[in-house]
Amino acid sequence: MFSDECYSEIYTREPPAGMLEAAGPDFANVVAFQSLSKRSNLPGLRIGFAAGDPEFLARFLELRNVAAPQVPMPMQRVAIAAYGDEAHVEENRRLYAEKFVLADEIIGKRYGYHRPAGGFFLWLDVSAQGADEAVTLRLWREAGLRVVPGRYLARDQADGSNPGLGYIRVAMVQEREITADALHRLVATLG
């Protein structure tokens, strides 16, 4: 089982359990992937690590050594510094918490909003305002907001349904003032 845990250090109250904590003592058939892109707000760095099943990781390392670019030494040094510093991670959590307070106040109970336990996205039910794609286009044209239609981020199921249909994803990654303004524009546009 592969577990993408790049958001694991962005949580509201309690840190989530990781896959390696749930795995057996030898981590057989389990690999967790981590990244600095979310934890340390370094999306352009494209660096992280994989940990878990030693047999899989040995084969993965062989593949990676021939099929992926090597990480330059300056980037490795940045990664070492970032993984060695928890203060900036705690500050990131605090800043995200501030923005979720804004969402609590500005969005309230609209669009099925509730504060997520982790991550930095809002998933808003806009099905009453129209299709998620149409709402996304409307928010762009009328409010200058870039959001993503929920169905773009989920796969169609065997029964033809899509769990993201009718939702938009709003990234809470801008500064506090920009986020507040954007949330006010969203509510003013969608009602």
Secondary structure, 3 states (H helix, E strand, C coil): CEEECCCCCCECCCCCCCHHHHCCCCCCCCEEEEEHHHHCCCCCCCCEEEEECHHHHHHHHHHHHHHCCCCCHHHHHHHHHHHCCCHHHHHHHHHHHHHHHHHHHHCCCHHHCCCCCECCEEEEECHHHCCHHHHHHHHHHHHCCCCEEHHHHCCCCCCCCCCCCCEEEEECCCCHHHHHHHHHHHHHHHC
